[in-house]
Amino acid sequence: IAGELVYRLGMIKKYDTPKNLFYRPPAFLDQLWPEMARFNELPAARQAALRGIRSSINLFGQKGERRILARLKDLKAPLMTIWGERDRIIPVSHAGAVHRELPESQVHIFADCGDWPQMEQADRFNALLIPFLGGKKPSHS
C-alpha cells in the first residue's frame, strides 16, 4: 500500500518530487520532467518503482532494516556506492551503513548533491564510474 501511495503521479507532482531529487535542480528539469512522467506510466517502470519503494518504506516511514546490505555481503563482484550528501529522499547516513557493513566497497559522497548524483554531478559521477567498470581503483573520491 505504501508503494502505491508514494508512486501515484499526483503525489509526485503535489510534493514536487522532481525538484527534491536534486540539491540544485538543473535548468533542464522542466524539459526532463515530462519524459520522466511518460516513462513512469509504463507498466514495467511502475512495477520496478513499486518494488523498490516497498523494499525501503512502509506505512510508518522508512524501514529500519537494510536487508539489501545483508544480501550484498555475499556478492563477489566489487561494489561502488555514490551518494549525494544533500539527498532529501534517502539520507546520506545510508552510505555510512554501506561503508560499515561492506568495508571493502568504495563509497563516495558528493557534497552539494541530491538523490541523483548521476545527473546533478554527471562529470564527477562518470569520472568515478568509468574506471570502476574497467576494474581500476579510484585515485580520488
Beta strands, then each sheet from edge to edge (+ up, - down):
strand 1: 57-58
strand 2: 61-62
strand 3: 80-84
strand 4: 106-110
sheet 1: 1+ 2-
sheet 2: 3+ 4+
end
